[in-house]
C-alpha cells in the first residue's frame, strides 16, 4: 500500500464508521464480464458523513485518510441471476454506499471468490485498489480450474467497478498456463518491489505443478504502472529455478503464504514466500520453509535469496519439546525494533509447544544478509509475558498482522489463535498483541483479548473463532494503527443456528496498546434484499492475505 497523508483534521470519523445496517432504499445491480467470466455487483446506498483523517493508511479506496473495510464472506438464501460463490463486502468511511462484489457459479466454473484479499495502489493515483483472489476459477480458454484474480481500482467515489481488470495464467504476459487445481490467487501480497512508487502484486499458486512435480507451488509477480497492474514484465518464481532456494517437491506448497515489505533499508520492498509443507515427514526437528527474495529496480532480484526451514529454527526454540511444524503458514513484515530493517514474522500454528498444534511465531531479525536460523526469536504462549494458557490445538500464529499500534515508531504484531479454548468453550478464540521494543518483539506488556473481555462485543462461545482473521488498519483517522478482528463463527440474534453471519470487532491503537471498542459489525447488519451473509470476515483486506489454513 502506498503511505499517504490524506488530510489534516478528523471530522466525525466515528459517525462515518458507526455500526449500523446499510439503508436498503436504493440498490444498483449489474454484472461485470472479463475473459468470459462474470462477477456480480451490488451497490447499496447509505447515509454517511464524509471524513478526513491523517496518518498511514492501508486500504483507503476513497482517499479520505481513513481506511475502508473490505472483507469476504459466503452467502445464504440468494436471489441473484447467478449462483454466488463468495462475496466481498466493502464498507467505506466516506463514499455513500456499501459495495458487494460476488463470484459466480456456472456450468463449468466452481469458484472460491474472496479466498484472498489485499489492497494496494497499483496505478499510483493515491487511491488504494482492491485485489480479490479466486483460487478455483475456471479459465474459459481451456476449461482448466486454475484460478484468477480480479482488480478493482479506487477513486474519490469508491471502487470503480467498470474499470475492473482480471488476470489468470492465460492473460497476456502472465507466465505459465492454467491447469486444474493450480490455486492461482489463493494467496496475495501487495507492495512496491521495484521502487517506482506504485504497488506490485504477488500471487500465490501453491498447488502449481512444476514439470511433473504436483503441488510444488509457484508465485507470480505482476507490476504496477500508470494504467494499473499489467502482465508486461511479470515474473514467475518456483523452487526449480536457480535463484530460488530449495527444489520443487511434491506438496511443498510454495506460495501458500506471501508478504511484501522492506527488510533491508533501500527503497525496494522485498518478497517473502512461505512453503509450509516443505520437508513434511522428512525429519523430527520441524518442517516448512520461509524464503526471502530481494526487491530491485528491475523487480524481484534473481540473486541473494535466503531461506530458513522449520528444522533450522529448532535450536532457537531453546526446548527439545518445541518443534516448528509447517513454518510459514502465515507471514508478516514489520520493523519491530525500530532500526530501519524489517523483521520477517512467520507463523507455525501447527507447531508442537509441546502441546499438539499449540503454535508459535518465528521473528527473523532484519538483516542486509537476509534470513538466518541463528538470528531469530521464537515466541509461544509459554514465553514470559504472553497471555493465555498453552493447550492442544490453540493454533497460536494462525493469523498475523504487523504495524505500529502504539505510536512509538516500532511495529507491533497482532497474533490470532482462533481455536484457543476459553474456559470450557472450545474454539472460542483469542488474540494477542506483542509489542515492539528496542530489543525486538517481546512478551513484556503483551495484551490478550477474548470475547469474555468486558468491552469486547459478544461472549466467548464454542466455535466463535475470534481471531479467525485480523488486520491492522487506520479506522479512526488519527494516530497509530487500529485493529480489526473477525469472529468467523459468531452467531448473532436472528441467525439460523449453525449458520453464523459472524462479526468484526474494533480496537483502537494507543500508547499503551490496543483498546477494545464496544459494538461490532455483523454480517447480518450488512444483509441485502438479494442475499444474506455467512461467515463474514473470513479475510480482511490489508497488505497480505495467506492461503487457506482451515
N, C-alpha and C positions, 0 to 999 in steps of 0.2 A: 504494500500500500504506500502511496506517496504521503509523506507527512506534510501537513499544511496548516496554516493559521487561517481560519475562516471567519474571523470577526473579533471584536474587542469587548463585547458585552454579552451577558446572558440574559435573555428576555423570556421569562415564563417557560423555562425549559421543562419544568415538572408538568406544566399544563400540556405541553406538547407530547410528553411521554406518559400521560395519565393512563391508568389501567382501565380500559373500558372496551366494550364491544364496538366494532365499526358500525356506522349507520348503514342501513340496508336500503335507503331511499333510492339510490341511483347505482346501477351496475352496468358495466360495459363488458361484453364477452366477445372474444374473437379467437380465431385460430391462426397460428403462425407456422408456415411451412418452409423448411430449409432442407435441402438434399433429400427431398421426398418424404421427410418425417414431419410430423405435426406436433407442435406444442400448443396447448390450450392456454388461454389467458383471460383472467377475470380481474377487472378493476372495480373496487367498491369505494365510492366517495365517502369522506368523513370530514367532520369539522376539526380543524387543528389551528393552533396559534403558532405562527412561524417563529423560529428561534434563531439565535446566533450564539455560537459557542467559540471557545478558544482551546488551543492545545492540540495534541496528537489525535488524529482520527484513523480508523482502520476499516470502516465500512460506511463511509459517508457518501451515499449515492446522490443526494440532493445538494451537497456542497455548503451546508449551513454551519459546519463546525461541530455538529453533534452526530454521532453515529446512528445510522438506521439499522434495523434488525431484520436480517434475512435468516429464516430458519425453515428446515424441511420437516415434512410430516407425511402421513398416509391419509387416506380419506375413507369415509363411510357414507352410505346412502346417497350416492351421487346422482345428479340429474344433469348430465353432460352429454354432448353428442358422441364423445369417445370415452371409453372406459379409462379412468385415471390410474396411473401407475406411480403416483407420488406427486406431492405439491410442495412448492417453495413459497412461503408467505413473506412478503416484505412490508414491514411496518415502518413508516417514515417519521422523522422528527418534525419536518416542516411541510413536505408535499401533502396535499389534502386528499390522500387516498391510501388504501391498502391494496397492494398488488399480489395476485396469485398466479404463479406460473405452474402449469400442470402437465405432467407427462401423459403420454397416450399409448394405450394398448391397441394393437391392430392384429390382423390375422398372422402376420409374420414378425411382430415386434413385441417382445416381452421386455420391459424396461425396469430400471431401478432409479428413476428420476429423482435427483436430490440426494443421492448416496454420498456426495461430497459437495461442499460449497466453499468458495473463497471470494474475497473482494480484493480488487486491485485496480489501479489507474493505468490501464493498458494503452490508452491513447494520449496520456499526458495532459489532459484538459483541466485537471483539478477536481474532477468528479470520479469517485470510485465506480468501477464496473463490477458486475456480478458474473461469476463463472459457476455453472451448475453441471455436475458430473452425472452421467447416466451409464453405468458400467455394463448394463445388459442390452443396450440399444442395438437394433439391427442396422447394418449398413445396407441400404437399399440397392446398391450396385451389385453385391454378390450374395446378399441374404445372410451374411455371417453375423452372428450375435457378438460383435466385438466391442461395442461401447462407443460413447461420444461425449462431447462437451458443448454446452450452449453458453454463449457470451452475450450479456445484455448491458449496453453502455449506460452510464449515469448522465444526469443533466440537472439543471436547476429545478426542473419539474419532476424529477424522479427518473426511474429507469425507462429507457426508450425501447419499447418492445419492437417497434417497426425496424429498428437498426440491429436486431438480433443477428449474431453470427453463429455458425455451427461448424464444429470440427470433428472429424474422426480420422482413422488411418487411411481413408480413401481420399481425403481432402488434398488439393494441390499443395505440394511441398512437404506434406507431413510424411515422415519416414514410415516404412513398414506397410502392412496390409491387414485389413480387418479379418480376423479369424474368430471362430466360435470361442467364446469364454476368455478372450484376452483381458477383459475387465478394464479397458481403456476408460479413464475417468473415475475410477474407484477412489483415487486419492488426488489431491490438488494442493499446490502451494503457489503463492504469488510474491514477487519481489523483483527488484531491479538488478538482474545479474550482470548486464553489460554496461551499467552506469550511464545510460543515456537519458535518465530522468523519467523513463516510462517503465511500468512494471511488466515483467515477463511471467509466463505461466508454465509450471512444471506439472505434467500429467502422468500419473502412475497407471501402468497396465500390469498389475502384479501377477497375472496369470498368462502373460505373453509367453509363447513358446519361442525359444532361441534355437534355431535349427530343429533338431529332433527332441530337444530337451523341453518337456512340458512344464508349464507353470514356473519357469525360471524367473520371468519378470523383466520389465523394461520401463524406462522413463523417457518421455518426450518433452522437450522444452520448446515452447512457442514464444517468439519475441514480440514485444510491443513495438508500435510505430504510430505515426500521427493518425493513421486510419484504424488503430487498434491492433489486436493480435493478427498475426499473419503466419502462413506456412513457410514463407521465404526465410531461408537460413535456419529452419528448425533442426534440432539435434535429437537423435535417439541415443540413449545410453543403456548398456547392458553389460553383464559380467563376462562376456566373451570378448570384450574389447580390451586392448592392451592398456588403455588409460584408466580402466575401472578395476579396482581390486577384486580378487576372488575369481571364480569361474562359474559359468551358468550351470546350475544343477537343478534337478527336478524338485519342484516345490520350494525353492528358496524364497519365492515371493518378493523379489527385489522390486521396490517401489510401492509396497503396501502402505508405507508412510513416507511423508515428504515434509521438508521445511526449507524456507529460504530466509536468509538473514546474514548480517555482516559478522563473520567470525574473526577475520583479521581487520586491520584498521585502514584498508584502502577504500575506495568509493564503490567497489563492486560487491554486491550481495553474493553469498555463497550458497550452494545447494547441498542439502543433507538428505540422504536416502536410507530408508530402513528396509532390511531384508530379514524379517523376524523369524523365518523358518530356516535360515542358513544353519547348516550343521545340525539340523534336528535329528536327534537319535544317535549322533556320532561321537558323543563324549559325555563325561559325567560332570563337567565343570561349567556348563552353560551352553546356550545356543543363541542364534540371532546375530545380526551384524548391522552396524551403522557405518555409512560411508560419507565422507565429506569431500566435495569437489569444489574447487575454487571458481569464483566468477572472474571475468576479464572483459576487456573491451570487445572481444570477438564472441563472447558468450561463455558457456561452461568451458573451463580450461582443461585441455586433454593432457595434463601432466600434473604431478604433485598431489594426486588424490591420496587420502589416508583412510583407514578403516580400523574398527575395533569390534571384536566379537564378544558375545556373552561370556565365553570362557576367558577372554582377555581382561575382563574386569573382576574375575573371581578373587584374586588376591586383594583387590581394593575393598571387597566386602568386609574383610577382617574377620570373617567367621567361616568355618568349614561347612556350616549348615545353611548358608545363604548363597543361592545359586541363581544367576540371571538367565532364566529360561526365556527364550523368544524376545531378546533385547531388540528394541526398535519398533514395537507395536505402535508407539506414539512418539512424536517428536516436537520439539520447540527450540527456538534460539533466543537468547537474551543475555545481555551483559550484566550478570548478577553481582559482579564485584566492582563495577564502575571504572575499569582500567582501559576501556576503549576496545577491548576484544570480546567478542560474543562467545558465551558458553553454549554448547550443544547439550540439550536435555533430552534424554532418551528414556522412554517408559518401558518397563518389562512387567506388565500386570500379572503375568503368569509365573513370576519368579517364586522360588522357594525361599522362605524367610525366617525360620524353617517351615512355616505354615504353607501348605499347598495353595498355589495361586494367591499368596499373600501380597506380592507385588513390591516393586522397588522402582526408583528412578536413578539413573546414572547421569551425573553432571560433569561433562568433559570440559576442562579448563580451556578457555580461549587461548590459542597459541598460533603464532605465524607458521609453525611447523605442522599444524593440523591436529588430528585426534591422536591420543595416546592412552593406552591402558594403564600407564603409570601416572597420568595426570587426570584423575577422575575421582569424584566423591560419590559414594553410594549412600542413598537415603531411603530408609524404610520406616515403617511405623514403630520400629524398635529404636530408631535414632533419638537421642536425647532431645526432648522438647517437642517432638512431633506428636500431635494429638491422636487419640484413637487407640484401640487395643488390637494388636495384630492377631488375625484369625485366618482360618482357611477361607479361600475364595473372596477375600476383600477386594482384590484386584486394584490395589493402590498403584496409580500411574496409568490407568487405562485411558484417561483423558488428561490433556495438558494444555496450558496457555501460559505464556510468559510476557511480562510487561511491567512497567513501573506503576504500582498502585499506591505507593507511599509518598511519592514525590521527591525522593532523595537522589534521583538520577541513576538508580540501580534497578535492574529488572527483578521482579519477584515472580514466583512460579505458583500457579494455581493447579492443584493436583486433584483429580477426581478418583474416588474409589466407589464406583456406582453400585457394587454388590456388597458393600460393608453392611453387616448386621448391626442394627441399633437396638440394644436390648435383645428381645426375642424376635424382632422383626427382620427376617432375612431379606437381603437385597433392598433394604431401605435406602442405603447410600449416604455418603458424606463427601465433603470437600475439605482440603487443607491448603492454606496459603503459607508457603515457605518464603521467607523474606531474604532479599539480597543484602549483602554487607560487604565491608572492605575485605573480608576474608572469604567471601563467596557465599553461596547458598547455605543456609543454616537452619537448624531446628529451633534455635533461640527465638522466642517471640512468635513462633508459628501459631496460626489460628486454625481451629477446626469448627465446622458448622454441619449440622444435620437439621432435619425438619422438626426436631424436638426443641430447637433453639427458640426462646420466647418471641423473637421477632420474625424469624423465617416463616413464611406462609405455609399452611398445612400442618401436618404432623407426620412423624416417621411411621410409615406403614409398610407392610410386606410388599415387595415388588415395586416400590416407588421409583427406584433407580435415580435418586438425587445425585447429580454429578455425571449423568449419562452423557452429557456434552457440556462443555464450558467454553467461555470466551472472555477476553479482557478487551473492553471497548470504552469509548467515551460516551457515556449515557447521559450525563448531566451538563455537559458543555463547559466544565471548569476543571482545573487542577489535574490530578493524576487520573489514570485509567480506572474504570469500574469493572465489576464482574457480573456476568450473566451465567446462570446455572440452570440447566434443564433437569426436570424430574420426568423422565421419559415414560414412566409407568404410572404417573399420578392420575387418579380418578377424581373428578370434581363433581359437584352436585349437578345432576341431570345426565351424567354419563351412563351408558349401558354398562352394567357390571362386566368386567373383563375386557372392556374396550376403552382404555384411558385416553382422554383428549390430551392430557399432560400439561405441564406448566413450565414457565420460565420465571425464576426468582432473581431479584436485583440486589447488588451490593455496591455501595459507593466507595471509592477509594478515599483514603485519608492518611495522615502522617502515621497513624497507629496501625494501619492495615485496612481491611475491608469492613464496611459497616452494613449490616443487614437492613434492608428496607421492607416495610410492610407492604403487602399487596403483591400480586404476581399477574402475569399474563397467562391465561389458559388457552389451550387450543379451542375450547368451547366458546370463548369470548370472541373468537375470530371466525366462527362458522358463518356460512353464507346461505343464500336461498338455494344454491346448487349443490352443496355438499357439506358434510361435517368433517372436522379434523380428528385424526387419530395419531397418537404418539408425537405430538408437536414438539419440536426442538431436538429431533434426532441428530441433526447437525446445525451449527450456527456459523454463519459466515464470519471469517476473520482471516488471518494471514495464511493458515494452513488447515487442511482437512484430511484426516487419515482414512484409510480403508476400513472395512467392517471389522469390528472387534467383538461383536456379539454373535 
